[in-house]
């Protein structure tokens, strides 16, 4: 599972958590961004720049796969950025998903033992486990659950609870949305057999489509279409009536979820995940109706 982008998204959204992971105490606020170093035509995982120019600048690398050159590359990035931006104090932080991915390459690994900690090493799984022992409901613990929880049954049973814990956390709004997005992405990877709609049902503990009011309305319109078709003796009317019923219900469902989104009952990510399959069905039904009308018009013209 490729996780570098998701880990970057988590820590970019809330850099304070990254410093806590690395055990770094800061005296100023930092902003984090990924930049391209022209010398190598390579994009860094993250550069943490301080508001106070006298504070250290940090070059971050997130490693979820084995790479024996990670230390060399991080050192090159640190040197390149320091020369280009005239930074007098630059340091590196390497975040490995687990200890087995750390090649401990010298002489750079030796710098991790320096007093100033010019290189900081973090084993993410160990840190998350340590944090969970102290604060089991911490947002950083919860967002990594789809990635680090080995038992899929445990993951499935607790997904709704964990999702709501992130949603109700005290994270800033933008950070919270990023955490929820990463949580959903990793969940989708852990359950590749599920559709987007099924993932949302698992997250929000939503009923299946057959259990919703939409399905009840849908069934009523189908029956109306059938009755009209029978009365007219036309299968065409039956089919068209059912299709129009489907379209009406799908539009109502989209409007209903839109109102929930506007009220804040569901966030933007959940809204788009729910409505995406509905919109696809709506587009297909609309296209089928247009094609049916065109066929009827051609048939009528051919009879005259």
Backbone as CSV, one residue per row, in Angstrom:
resi,resn,N_x,N_y,N_z,CA_x,CA_y,CA_z,C_x,C_y,C_z
1,UNK,0.839,-1.188,0.000,0.000,0.000,0.000,0.884,1.250,0.000
2,UNK,0.736,2.120,-0.970,1.480,3.365,-0.998,0.830,4.361,-0.042
3,UNK,1.631,4.887,0.875,1.055,5.735,1.923,1.739,7.091,2.051
4,UNK,2.799,7.337,1.298,3.565,8.573,1.473,2.682,9.816,1.331
5,UNK,1.835,9.836,0.293,0.995,11.008,0.041,0.018,11.238,1.181
6,UNK,-0.549,10.148,1.691,-1.529,10.278,2.765,-0.867,10.765,4.059
7,UNK,0.330,10.224,4.361,1.043,10.658,5.561,1.411,12.135,5.438
8,UNK,1.857,12.519,4.247,2.176,13.926,3.996,0.932,14.798,4.223
9,UNK,-0.218,14.325,3.758,-1.454,15.095,3.890,-1.840,15.270,5.358
10,UNK,-1.631,14.232,6.162,-1.949,14.318,7.588,-1.099,15.376,8.272
11,UNK,0.216,15.292,8.057,1.115,16.184,8.775,1.137,17.599,8.198
12,UNK,0.837,17.739,6.921,0.705,19.078,6.350,-0.498,19.790,6.961
13,UNK,-1.558,19.025,7.171,-2.774,19.593,7.743,-2.555,20.069,9.174
14,UNK,-1.668,19.375,9.899,-1.446,19.727,11.308,-0.005,19.406,11.682
15,UNK,0.949,20.290,11.321,2.380,20.041,11.565,2.742,19.812,13.028
16,UNK,1.921,20.305,13.952,2.211,20.123,15.378,2.344,18.642,15.723
17,UNK,1.534,17.810,15.081,1.596,16.375,15.352,2.925,15.790,14.896
18,UNK,3.461,16.321,13.817,4.732,15.815,13.310,5.854,16.102,14.311
19,UNK,5.867,17.305,14.848,6.893,17.654,15.831,6.759,16.793,17.089
20,UNK,5.526,16.505,17.481,5.322,15.654,18.655,5.834,14.243,18.391
21,UNK,5.597,13.746,17.177,6.107,12.420,16.804,7.624,12.363,16.945
22,UNK,8.272,13.419,16.491,9.737,13.457,16.476,10.329,13.905,17.806
23,UNK,9.488,14.280,18.760,9.982,14.733,20.049,10.710,16.060,19.962
24,UNK,10.280,16.919,19.039,10.917,18.219,18.824,10.087,19.314,19.489
25,UNK,10.734,20.097,20.328,10.070,21.239,20.950,10.344,22.482,20.118
26,UNK,9.300,23.183,19.774,9.441,24.373,18.930,9.075,25.629,19.714
27,UNK,9.717,26.734,19.342,9.433,28.017,19.987,8.702,28.975,19.055
28,UNK,8.374,28.490,17.891,7.653,29.310,16.919,6.741,28.405,16.102
29,UNK,5.848,29.003,15.326,4.958,28.208,14.473,5.646,27.905,13.144
30,UNK,5.214,26.823,12.509,5.818,26.374,11.255,4.743,26.176,10.192
31,UNK,5.149,26.345,8.955,4.299,25.982,7.817,5.023,24.910,7.024
32,UNK,4.251,24.007,6.432,4.841,22.871,5.745,4.408,22.846,4.286
33,UNK,5.349,22.555,3.404,5.048,22.481,1.973,6.012,21.517,1.308
34,UNK,5.593,21.001,0.181,6.461,20.148,-0.635,6.979,20.988,-1.792
35,UNK,8.310,20.998,-1.985,8.898,21.820,-3.041,9.787,20.968,-3.933
36,UNK,10.070,21.475,-5.133,10.960,20.787,-6.063,12.344,21.414,-6.008
37,UNK,13.363,20.595,-5.798,14.744,21.064,-5.771,15.309,20.968,-7.183
38,UNK,15.658,22.107,-7.756,16.060,22.163,-9.164,17.317,21.341,-9.451
39,UNK,18.232,21.288,-8.460,19.482,20.559,-8.690,19.244,19.089,-9.029
40,UNK,18.214,18.505,-8.413,17.945,17.077,-8.595,16.645,16.813,-9.346
41,UNK,15.885,17.886,-9.631,14.558,17.737,-10.230,13.741,16.732,-9.425
42,UNK,13.848,16.887,-8.125,13.151,15.976,-7.219,12.295,16.775,-6.246
43,UNK,11.110,16.254,-5.966,10.193,16.927,-5.040,10.368,16.351,-3.641
44,UNK,10.556,17.234,-2.669,10.714,16.785,-1.287,9.356,16.378,-0.718
45,UNK,9.394,15.503,0.292,8.150,15.152,0.966,7.606,16.345,1.739
46,UNK,8.501,17.116,2.344,8.027,18.277,3.087,9.155,19.125,3.641
47,UNK,9.001,20.426,3.532,9.916,21.383,4.145,9.131,22.162,5.185
48,UNK,9.608,22.138,6.421,8.968,22.883,7.498,9.761,24.157,7.746
49,UNK,9.150,25.280,7.413,9.831,26.569,7.555,9.244,27.332,8.737
50,UNK,10.119,27.916,9.573,9.653,28.628,10.772,9.264,30.072,10.466
51,UNK,8.343,30.600,11.247,8.013,32.017,11.139,9.153,32.878,11.662
52,UNK,9.869,32.338,12.642,11.046,33.019,13.187,12.286,32.520,12.433
53,UNK,12.987,33.373,11.677,14.130,32.930,10.873,15.292,32.389,11.685
54,UNK,15.323,32.652,12.991,16.398,32.148,13.839,16.170,30.696,14.270
55,UNK,14.989,30.169,14.007,14.674,28.791,14.375,15.083,27.838,13.248
56,UNK,15.303,26.557,13.562,15.746,25.603,12.539,14.686,25.353,11.468
57,UNK,15.149,25.038,10.271,14.282,24.574,9.188,14.432,23.052,9.106
58,UNK,13.319,22.361,8.856,13.352,20.895,8.850,12.976,20.344,7.473
59,UNK,13.772,19.386,7.020,13.463,18.643,5.798,12.896,17.297,6.215
60,UNK,11.682,16.997,5.762,10.987,15.774,6.150,10.967,14.757,5.008
61,UNK,11.140,13.492,5.365,10.956,12.402,4.408,10.124,11.323,5.073
62,UNK,9.065,10.890,4.383,8.204,9.816,4.886,8.506,8.553,4.093
63,UNK,8.796,7.472,4.793,9.191,6.247,4.101,8.317,5.075,4.530
64,UNK,7.514,4.584,3.590,6.650,3.438,3.866,7.107,2.203,3.102
65,UNK,8.202,2.326,2.341,8.781,1.209,1.603,10.287,1.235,1.785
66,UNK,10.932,0.097,1.556,12.381,0.040,1.724,13.085,0.867,0.655
67,UNK,14.015,1.710,1.109,14.834,2.522,0.211,16.197,2.704,0.875
68,UNK,17.199,2.027,0.352,18.524,2.054,0.987,19.206,3.413,0.837
69,UNK,18.712,4.247,-0.052,19.339,5.555,-0.304,18.651,6.702,0.413
70,UNK,17.708,6.414,1.286,16.900,7.465,1.884,17.744,8.464,2.681
71,UNK,18.751,7.997,3.411,19.598,8.910,4.183,20.408,9.819,3.264
72,UNK,21.011,9.230,2.220,21.797,10.020,1.272,20.924,11.102,0.627
73,UNK,19.711,10.699,0.223,18.825,11.631,-0.458,18.386,12.765,0.471
74,UNK,18.083,12.417,1.722,17.670,13.438,2.686,18.805,14.428,2.938
75,UNK,20.046,13.918,3.039,21.200,14.797,3.259,21.405,15.728,2.069
76,UNK,21.225,15.212,0.847,21.353,16.041,-0.357,20.277,17.119,-0.383
77,UNK,19.064,16.765,0.011,17.973,17.737,0.026,18.246,18.838,1.046
78,UNK,18.767,18.446,2.198,19.087,19.429,3.235,20.150,20.404,2.726
79,UNK,21.213,19.870,2.100,22.293,20.723,1.602,21.796,21.644,0.491
80,UNK,21.000,21.099,-0.428,20.498,21.875,-1.551,19.604,23.014,-1.083
81,UNK,18.682,22.698,-0.164,17.751,23.722,0.321,18.501,24.799,1.103
82,UNK,19.480,24.389,1.916,20.240,25.347,2.714,21.019,26.316,1.820
83,UNK,21.621,25.798,0.738,22.387,26.663,-0.174,21.474,27.618,-0.933
84,UNK,20.356,27.103,-1.408,19.443,27.918,-2.229,18.763,29.011,-1.420
85,UNK,18.385,28.682,-0.188,17.595,29.625,0.620,18.425,30.278,1.737
86,UNK,19.737,30.038,1.714,20.639,30.658,2.698,20.205,30.387,4.135
87,UNK,19.895,29.132,4.392,19.458,28.719,5.724,20.680,28.324,6.554
88,UNK,20.819,28.901,7.750,22.003,28.629,8.567,21.826,27.424,9.490
89,UNK,20.581,27.030,9.742,20.334,25.886,10.633,19.270,24.994,9.998
90,UNK,19.716,23.890,9.433,18.764,22.978,8.776,18.949,21.572,9.318
91,UNK,17.862,20.884,9.512,17.886,19.552,10.121,16.945,18.613,9.371
92,UNK,17.130,17.329,9.585,16.325,16.339,8.873,15.484,15.492,9.814
93,UNK,14.320,15.105,9.339,13.458,14.182,10.080,13.032,13.070,9.125
94,UNK,13.380,11.842,9.462,12.994,10.684,8.665,11.924,9.917,9.422
95,UNK,10.780,9.749,8.799,9.671,9.031,9.420,9.456,7.721,8.677
96,UNK,9.758,6.619,9.346,9.583,5.292,8.765,8.284,4.688,9.296
97,UNK,7.569,3.996,8.437,6.327,3.362,8.866,6.605,2.345,9.977
98,UNK,7.723,1.627,9.854,8.148,0.734,10.936,9.668,0.592,10.915
99,UNK,10.233,0.078,11.963,11.680,0.026,12.161,12.392,-0.773,11.084
100,UNK,11.735,-1.773,10.547,12.352,-2.637,9.546,12.703,-1.925,8.245
101,UNK,12.165,-0.719,8.044,12.443,0.037,6.818,13.656,0.964,6.952
102,UNK,14.229,1.036,8.154,15.348,1.954,8.403,16.674,1.276,8.050
103,UNK,17.381,1.739,6.997,18.668,1.123,6.630,19.826,1.565,7.525
104,UNK,19.611,2.595,8.349,20.616,3.093,9.299,21.958,3.357,8.611
105,UNK,21.906,4.126,7.553,23.085,4.386,6.734,24.008,5.417,7.381
106,UNK,25.254,5.047,7.575,26.260,5.980,8.089,26.943,6.701,6.919
107,UNK,27.475,7.921,7.119,27.618,8.593,8.432,26.372,9.329,8.898
108,UNK,25.334,9.374,8.049,24.153,10.175,8.381,23.409,9.638,9.598
109,UNK,23.350,8.326,9.720,22.641,7.759,10.871,23.334,8.136,12.176
110,UNK,24.642,8.324,12.119,25.402,8.716,13.308,24.933,10.076,13.827
111,UNK,24.456,10.935,12.908,23.995,12.270,13.298,22.732,12.220,14.161
112,UNK,22.024,11.101,14.129,20.826,10.983,14.965,21.192,10.960,16.446
113,UNK,22.466,10.684,16.732,22.917,10.604,18.119,23.565,11.900,18.608
114,UNK,23.594,12.903,17.720,24.208,14.167,18.102,23.337,14.910,19.102
115,UNK,23.961,15.830,19.843,23.227,16.575,20.867,22.107,17.410,20.259
116,UNK,22.377,18.020,19.110,21.379,18.859,18.452,20.351,18.054,17.647
117,UNK,20.587,16.747,17.574,19.675,15.891,16.806,19.512,16.413,15.377
118,UNK,20.618,16.474,14.646,20.574,16.986,13.280,19.718,16.092,12.382
119,UNK,19.633,14.813,12.739,18.705,13.886,12.085,17.810,13.290,13.166
120,UNK,16.507,13.404,12.983,15.551,12.779,13.890,14.922,11.578,13.183
121,UNK,14.812,10.479,13.904,14.218,9.263,13.336,12.930,8.946,14.092
122,UNK,11.870,8.638,13.360,10.593,8.257,13.960,10.124,6.940,13.346
123,UNK,9.791,5.989,14.189,9.147,4.754,13.737,7.662,4.911,14.046
124,UNK,6.896,5.145,13.023,5.523,5.608,13.184,4.645,4.612,13.926
125,UNK,4.788,3.329,13.606,3.924,2.340,14.266,4.184,2.296,15.771
126,UNK,5.464,2.449,16.165,5.798,2.434,17.587,5.251,3.677,18.283
127,UNK,5.382,4.814,17.606,4.883,6.045,18.207,3.358,6.001,18.365
128,UNK,2.655,5.528,17.324,1.189,5.457,17.381,0.743,4.514,18.490
129,UNK,1.455,3.388,18.658,1.120,2.438,19.722,1.328,3.072,21.099
130,UNK,2.438,3.783,21.239,2.726,4.470,22.506,1.659,5.521,22.796
131,UNK,1.283,6.276,21.768,0.260,7.307,21.933,-1.094,6.692,22.276
132,UNK,-1.410,5.566,21.647,-2.699,4.913,21.891,-2.801,4.415,23.330
133,UNK,-1.673,3.950,23.892,-1.682,3.491,25.278,-2.039,4.622,26.242
134,UNK,-1.661,5.849,25.873,-1.922,7.001,26.728,-3.234,7.691,26.368
135,UNK,-3.475,7.829,25.055,-4.668,8.533,24.583,-5.312,7.739,23.432
136,UNK,-6.107,6.724,23.753,-6.669,5.850,22.714,-7.580,6.543,21.716
137,UNK,-8.145,7.702,22.083,-9.062,8.414,21.178,-8.404,9.589,20.470
138,UNK,-7.089,9.645,20.510,-6.365,10.739,19.866,-6.584,10.680,18.353
139,UNK,-6.850,11.806,17.682,-7.104,11.799,16.232,-5.987,11.148,15.414
140,UNK,-4.739,11.318,15.847,-3.620,10.713,15.120,-3.642,9.194,15.240
141,UNK,-4.097,8.695,16.371,-4.250,7.249,16.553,-5.353,6.720,15.652
142,UNK,-6.470,7.417,15.658,-7.652,6.957,14.925,-7.430,6.987,13.418
143,UNK,-6.811,8.055,12.894,-6.677,8.180,11.441,-5.788,7.082,10.861
144,UNK,-4.896,6.532,11.678,-4.007,5.468,11.203,-4.611,4.070,11.372
145,UNK,-5.794,3.968,11.948,-6.413,2.662,12.179,-6.571,1.836,10.894
146,UNK,-7.095,2.421,9.792,-7.232,1.610,8.569,-5.897,1.104,8.027
147,UNK,-4.816,1.772,8.384,-3.497,1.383,7.907,-2.830,0.366,8.832
148,UNK,-2.962,0.559,10.133,-2.194,-0.233,11.088,-2.977,-1.364,11.752
149,UNK,-4.304,-1.338,11.684,-5.106,-2.412,12.278,-5.101,-3.630,11.342
150,UNK,-4.507,-4.718,11.798,-4.355,-5.903,10.946,-5.655,-6.683,10.761
151,UNK,-6.509,-6.686,11.780,-7.743,-7.470,11.755,-8.845,-6.688,11.029
152,UNK,-9.242,-7.185,9.855,-10.258,-6.470,9.069,-11.623,-6.508,9.751
153,UNK,-11.915,-7.557,10.511,-13.200,-7.626,11.212,-13.278,-6.541,12.285
154,UNK,-12.177,-6.350,13.007,-12.123,-5.290,14.022,-12.270,-3.931,13.349
155,UNK,-11.611,-3.786,12.214,-11.682,-2.526,11.471,-13.106,-2.240,11.011
156,UNK,-13.765,-3.253,10.481,-15.141,-3.093,9.996,-16.097,-2.738,11.143
157,UNK,-15.940,-3.415,12.275,-16.852,-3.211,13.399,-16.716,-1.822,14.028
158,UNK,-15.505,-1.260,13.973,-15.249,0.004,14.669,-15.146,1.211,13.752
159,UNK,-15.281,0.988,12.444,-15.096,2.082,11.485,-16.000,3.268,11.769
160,UNK,-17.278,3.024,11.977,-18.234,4.109,12.219,-17.850,4.905,13.458
161,UNK,-17.497,4.209,14.533,-17.122,4.872,15.794,-15.869,5.722,15.599
162,UNK,-14.867,5.152,14.932,-13.604,5.868,14.731,-13.800,7.096,13.837
163,UNK,-14.598,6.930,12.796,-14.864,8.052,11.886,-15.519,9.209,12.646
164,UNK,-16.484,8.873,13.487,-17.183,9.901,14.261,-16.259,10.567,15.278
165,UNK,-15.294,9.815,15.805,-14.351,10.391,16.762,-13.481,11.461,16.097
166,UNK,-13.050,11.186,14.856,-12.288,12.208,14.121,-13.183,13.408,13.843
167,UNK,-14.412,13.118,13.433,-15.362,14.168,13.074,-15.681,15.077,14.254
168,UNK,-15.694,14.504,15.457,-16.047,15.271,16.650,-14.827,15.787,17.410
169,UNK,-13.639,15.575,16.853,-12.414,16.015,17.521,-12.291,17.532,17.481
170,UNK,-11.302,18.052,18.178,-11.089,19.497,18.250,-10.100,19.985,17.202
171,UNK,-9.815,19.163,16.225,-8.928,19.589,15.147,-9.518,20.792,14.412
172,UNK,-8.676,21.674,13.880,-9.190,22.747,13.018,-9.948,22.148,11.834
173,UNK,-10.885,22.895,11.280,-11.772,22.371,10.252,-11.017,21.768,9.068
174,UNK,-10.033,22.496,8.510,-9.291,21.992,7.352,-8.511,20.738,7.690
175,UNK,-7.908,20.709,8.874,-7.167,19.523,9.303,-8.108,18.337,9.467
176,UNK,-9.277,18.605,10.030,-10.259,17.537,10.236,-10.705,16.938,8.892
177,UNK,-10.942,17.783,7.904,-11.354,17.295,6.581,-10.265,16.450,5.945
178,UNK,-9.004,16.865,6.108,-7.892,16.071,5.575,-7.784,14.725,6.268
179,UNK,-7.962,14.709,7.579,-7.910,13.456,8.335,-9.026,12.510,7.885
180,UNK,-10.227,13.052,7.722,-11.357,12.226,7.282,-11.126,11.676,5.878
181,UNK,-10.556,12.499,5.009,-10.285,12.076,3.640,-9.272,10.940,3.618
182,UNK,-8.197,11.060,4.398,-7.180,10.012,4.470,-7.771,8.739,5.061
183,UNK,-8.593,8.896,6.089,-9.247,7.742,6.723,-10.056,6.959,5.689
184,UNK,-10.821,7.667,4.850,-11.643,7.028,3.824,-10.770,6.379,2.756
185,UNK,-9.705,7.065,2.335,-8.821,6.519,1.303,-8.196,5.205,1.751
186,UNK,-7.654,5.202,2.965,-7.035,3.979,3.471,-8.073,2.878,3.683
187,UNK,-9.260,3.264,4.099,-10.332,2.284,4.285,-10.692,1.639,2.948
188,UNK,-10.746,2.428,1.883,-11.065,1.913,0.550,-10.006,0.922,0.073
189,UNK,-8.752,1.175,0.439,-7.674,0.263,0.051,-7.756,-1.044,0.836
190,UNK,-8.122,-0.962,2.102,-8.237,-2.166,2.935,-9.438,-3.023,2.550
191,UNK,-10.468,-2.383,1.940,-11.659,-3.119,1.506,-11.882,-2.885,0.008
192,UNK,-10.982,-3.401,-0.835,-11.084,-3.136,-2.278,-12.319,-3.747,-2.922
193,UNK,-12.926,-4.719,-2.245,-14.103,-5.383,-2.811,-15.374,-4.550,-2.633
194,UNK,-15.323,-3.497,-1.821,-16.507,-2.680,-1.562,-16.572,-1.485,-2.508
195,UNK,-17.777,-1.114,-2.891,-17.972,0.078,-3.712,-17.888,1.323,-2.827
196,UNK,-17.820,2.488,-3.462,-17.785,3.738,-2.713,-19.009,3.891,-1.830
197,UNK,-20.172,3.498,-2.348,-21.419,3.602,-1.582,-21.378,2.685,-0.360
198,UNK,-20.818,1.481,-0.518,-20.736,0.537,0.603,-19.758,1.023,1.670
199,UNK,-18.672,1.685,1.228,-17.726,2.254,2.185,-18.410,3.324,3.026
200,UNK,-19.196,4.178,2.366,-19.910,5.244,3.074,-20.926,4.659,4.045
201,UNK,-21.609,3.596,3.634,-22.571,2.937,4.520,-21.874,2.409,5.768
202,UNK,-20.678,1.871,5.593,-19.920,1.341,6.721,-19.442,2.470,7.636
203,UNK,-19.037,3.591,7.038,-18.530,4.723,7.810,-19.629,5.382,8.629
204,UNK,-20.742,5.681,7.971,-21.823,6.415,8.633,-22.906,5.508,9.182
205,UNK,-22.682,4.199,9.087,-23.670,3.231,9.568,-25.020,3.470,8.911
206,UNK,-24.953,3.809,7.612,-26.177,4.074,6.860,-26.864,2.757,6.507
207,UNK,-28.184,2.739,6.366,-28.867,1.535,5.909,-28.565,1.280,4.446
208,UNK,-28.768,0.056,4.028,-28.582,-0.254,2.615,-29.651,0.450,1.795
209,UNK,-29.453,0.561,0.486,-30.385,1.286,-0.362,-31.782,0.681,-0.272
210,UNK,-31.863,-0.650,-0.133,-33.164,-1.311,-0.062,-33.932,-0.928,1.195
211,UNK,-33.206,-0.402,2.233,-33.866,-0.067,3.486,-34.221,1.417,3.581
212,UNK,-33.867,2.194,2.595,-34.097,3.633,2.653,-35.472,4.000,2.112
213,UNK,-35.891,5.252,2.441,-37.149,5.766,1.913,-37.072,5.911,0.403
214,UNK,-35.859,6.152,-0.099,-35.689,6.288,-1.542,-36.135,5.015,-2.247
215,UNK,-35.795,3.876,-1.634,-36.172,2.612,-2.260,-37.692,2.430,-2.228
216,UNK,-38.321,2.868,-1.121,-39.777,2.756,-1.037,-40.446,3.587,-2.129
217,UNK,-39.986,4.828,-2.302,-40.528,5.684,-3.359,-40.272,5.077,-4.727
218,UNK,-39.048,4.565,-4.875,-38.666,3.964,-6.147,-39.614,2.810,-6.505
219,UNK,-39.917,1.981,-5.496,-40.816,0.853,-5.718,-42.219,1.331,-6.091
220,UNK,-42.685,2.410,-5.434,-44.017,2.944,-5.734,-44.100,3.424,-7.178
221,UNK,-43.063,4.136,-7.618,-43.069,4.641,-8.981,-42.995,3.495,-9.991
222,UNK,-42.256,2.452,-9.623,-42.202,1.285,-10.506,-43.597,0.671,-10.653
223,UNK,-44.298,0.548,-9.518,-45.633,-0.047,-9.563,-46.601,0.828,-10.347
224,UNK,-46.462,2.163,-10.173,-47.316,3.070,-10.937,-47.057,2.911,-12.427
225,UNK,-45.801,2.805,-12.776,-45.455,2.623,-14.183,-46.039,1.336,-14.728
226,UNK,-45.987,0.290,-13.894,-46.534,-0.995,-14.334,-48.044,-0.898,-14.540
227,UNK,-48.745,-0.241,-13.575,-50.198,-0.121,-13.686,-50.601,0.682,-14.912
228,UNK,-49.894,1.783,-15.132,-50.212,2.606,-16.303,-49.949,1.829,-17.583
229,UNK,-48.888,1.077,-17.568,-48.554,0.287,-18.750,-49.609,-0.769,-19.025
230,UNK,-50.082,-1.381,-17.922,-51.108,-2.411,-18.092,-52.409,-1.804,-18.605
231,UNK,-52.784,-0.631,-18.047,-54.029,0.010,-18.469,-53.967,0.393,-19.935
232,UNK,-52.847,0.892,-20.369,-52.708,1.318,-21.753,-52.372,0.155,-22.675
233,UNK,-51.991,-0.950,-22.041,-51.604,-2.093,-22.861,-50.289,-1.866,-23.563
234,UNK,-49.452,-0.999,-22.967,-48.183,-0.691,-23.612,-47.033,-0.951,-22.645
235,UNK,-46.152,-1.811,-23.019,-44.959,-2.052,-22.205,-44.081,-0.800,-22.172
236,UNK,-44.214,-0.022,-23.238,-43.427,1.197,-23.345,-43.766,2.152,-22.207
237,UNK,-45.053,2.303,-21.908,-45.483,3.188,-20.834,-45.026,2.671,-19.484
238,UNK,-45.052,1.361,-19.327,-44.602,0.753,-18.080,-43.134,1.071,-17.819
239,UNK,-42.329,0.875,-18.827,-40.894,1.089,-18.672,-40.574,2.563,-18.460
240,UNK,-41.227,3.404,-19.246,-40.951,4.841,-19.147,-41.409,5.389,-17.804
241,UNK,-42.567,4.920,-17.325,-43.064,5.360,-16.023,-42.097,4.995,-14.902
242,UNK,-41.548,3.778,-14.959,-40.603,3.341,-13.945,-39.324,4.167,-13.997
243,UNK,-38.877,4.446,-15.221,-37.637,5.218,-15.376,-37.800,6.648,-14.879
244,UNK,-38.959,7.252,-15.182,-39.219,8.604,-14.693,-39.296,8.611,-13.166
245,UNK,-39.865,7.539,-12.616,-39.926,7.416,-11.166,-38.537,7.338,-10.552
246,UNK,-37.682,6.547,-11.176,-36.307,6.428,-10.690,-35.602,7.784,-10.710
247,UNK,-35.772,8.504,-11.807,-35.109,9.800,-11.953,-35.579,10.775,-10.879
248,UNK,-36.882,10.801,-10.627,-37.438,11.698,-9.619,-36.871,11.404,-8.237
249,UNK,-36.774,10.117,-7.905,-36.284,9.728,-6.589,-34.805,10.049,-6.432
250,UNK,-34.036,9.804,-7.452,-32.608,10.101,-7.387,-32.363,11.597,-7.193
251,UNK,-33.154,12.413,-7.883,-33.033,13.861,-7.722,-33.393,14.283,-6.291
252,UNK,-34.437,13.665,-5.750,-34.835,13.967,-4.379,-33.741,13.582,-3.387
253,UNK,-33.115,12.427,-3.642,-32.053,11.972,-2.748,-30.872,12.930,-2.756
254,UNK,-30.505,13.403,-3.927,-29.391,14.357,-4.027,-29.731,15.635,-3.279
255,UNK,-30.964,16.127,-3.459,-31.386,17.350,-2.757,-31.377,17.138,-1.239
256,UNK,-31.796,15.940,-0.810,-31.849,15.644,0.635,-30.442,15.664,1.241
257,UNK,-29.500,15.002,0.567,-28.131,14.979,1.077,-27.482,16.357,0.997
258,UNK,-27.890,17.148,-0.014,-27.354,18.502,-0.138,-27.791,19.351,1.053
259,UNK,-29.053,19.222,1.456,-29.549,19.958,2.619,-28.822,19.516,3.896
260,UNK,-28.566,18.196,4.027,-27.834,17.680,5.183,-26.425,18.261,5.222
261,UNK,-25.805,18.378,4.038,-24.463,18.945,3.936,-24.464,20.418,4.328
262,UNK,-25.470,21.156,3.876,-25.565,22.590,4.186,-25.801,22.822,5.685
263,UNK,-26.534,21.912,6.310,-26.795,22.038,7.750,-25.613,21.596,8.591
264,UNK,-24.658,20.886,7.964,-23.499,20.399,8.696,-23.675,19.002,9.263
265,UNK,-24.785,18.322,8.887,-25.004,16.956,9.364,-24.014,15.978,8.749
266,UNK,-23.593,16.242,7.506,-22.539,15.443,6.874,-21.527,16.407,6.265
267,UNK,-20.247,16.015,6.266,-19.212,16.897,5.732,-19.145,16.774,4.210
268,UNK,-18.316,17.612,3.593,-18.218,17.650,2.131,-17.743,16.329,1.552
269,UNK,-16.778,15.691,2.227,-16.226,14.430,1.723,-17.305,13.358,1.685
270,UNK,-18.049,13.233,2.804,-19.120,12.238,2.863,-20.198,12.533,1.831
271,UNK,-20.548,13.824,1.687,-21.572,14.220,0.721,-21.191,13.768,-0.693
272,UNK,-19.960,14.046,-1.103,-19.528,13.678,-2.461,-19.437,12.161,-2.634
273,UNK,-18.999,11.471,-1.574,-18.893,10.009,-1.666,-20.271,9.368,-1.815
274,UNK,-21.263,9.912,-1.098,-22.617,9.366,-1.170,-23.243,9.667,-2.529
275,UNK,-23.102,10.919,-2.970,-23.816,11.370,-4.170,-23.150,10.924,-5.475
276,UNK,-21.887,10.547,-5.413,-21.190,10.149,-6.640,-21.890,8.995,-7.364
277,UNK,-22.199,7.863,-6.671,-22.906,6.784,-7.375,-24.332,7.162,-7.776
278,UNK,-24.987,8.013,-6.973,-26.350,8.446,-7.308,-26.347,9.261,-8.593
279,UNK,-25.357,10.163,-8.718,-25.261,10.989,-9.921,-24.975,10.154,-11.161
280,UNK,-24.176,9.101,-11.003,-23.892,8.216,-12.133,-25.164,7.515,-12.597
281,UNK,-25.960,7.027,-11.628,-27.233,6.377,-11.973,-28.183,7.368,-12.631
282,UNK,-28.201,8.597,-12.101,-29.075,9.637,-12.655,-28.702,9.954,-14.100
283,UNK,-27.420,10.041,-14.370,-26.943,10.336,-15.721,-27.339,9.227,-16.696
284,UNK,-27.207,7.985,-16.236,-27.555,6.853,-17.103,-29.051,6.800,-17.387
285,UNK,-29.876,7.013,-16.353,-31.326,6.986,-16.536,-31.770,8.109,-17.465
286,UNK,-31.208,9.298,-17.288,-31.559,10.432,-18.150,-31.216,10.129,-19.606
287,UNK,-30.072,9.514,-19.799,-29.664,9.151,-21.163,-30.600,8.101,-21.758
288,UNK,-31.000,7.120,-20.937,-31.926,6.078,-21.407,-33.280,6.678,-21.785
289,UNK,-33.749,7.642,-20.995,-35.038,8.280,-21.284,-34.968,9.051,-22.604
290,UNK,-33.865,9.784,-22.809,-33.708,10.538,-24.057,-33.687,9.611,-25.268
291,UNK,-32.977,8.508,-25.132,-32.915,7.545,-26.237,-34.288,6.925,-26.507
292,UNK,-35.038,6.656,-25.449,-36.369,6.088,-25.626,-37.286,7.072,-26.353
293,UNK,-37.226,8.348,-25.970,-38.050,9.369,-26.619,-37.691,9.498,-28.095
294,UNK,-36.404,9.477,-28.402,-35.957,9.576,-29.790,-36.456,8.390,-30.610
295,UNK,-36.418,7.196,-30.023,-36.910,6.007,-30.733,-38.390,6.128,-31.023
296,UNK,-39.151,6.622,-30.036,-40.586,6.782,-30.221,-40.892,7.795,-31.320
297,UNK,-40.121,8.875,-31.341,-40.328,9.890,-32.380,-40.025,9.328,-33.760
298,UNK,-38.976,8.536,-33.868,-38.638,7.933,-35.169,-39.715,6.950,-35.606
299,UNK,-40.252,6.191,-34.650,-41.304,5.234,-34.988,-42.578,5.941,-35.460
300,UNK,-42.909,7.057,-34.784,-44.096,7.829,-35.178,-43.936,8.428,-36.571
301,UNK,-42.743,8.932,-36.858,-42.487,9.525,-38.183,-42.559,8.468,-39.273
302,UNK,-42.150,7.263,-38.981,-42.146,6.209,-40.000,-43.554,5.724,-40.312
303,UNK,-44.519,5.949,-39.357,-45.898,5.490,-39.606,-46.696,6.446,-40.468
304,UNK,-46.201,7.726,-40.574,-46.944,8.706,-41.369,-46.498,8.668,-42.819
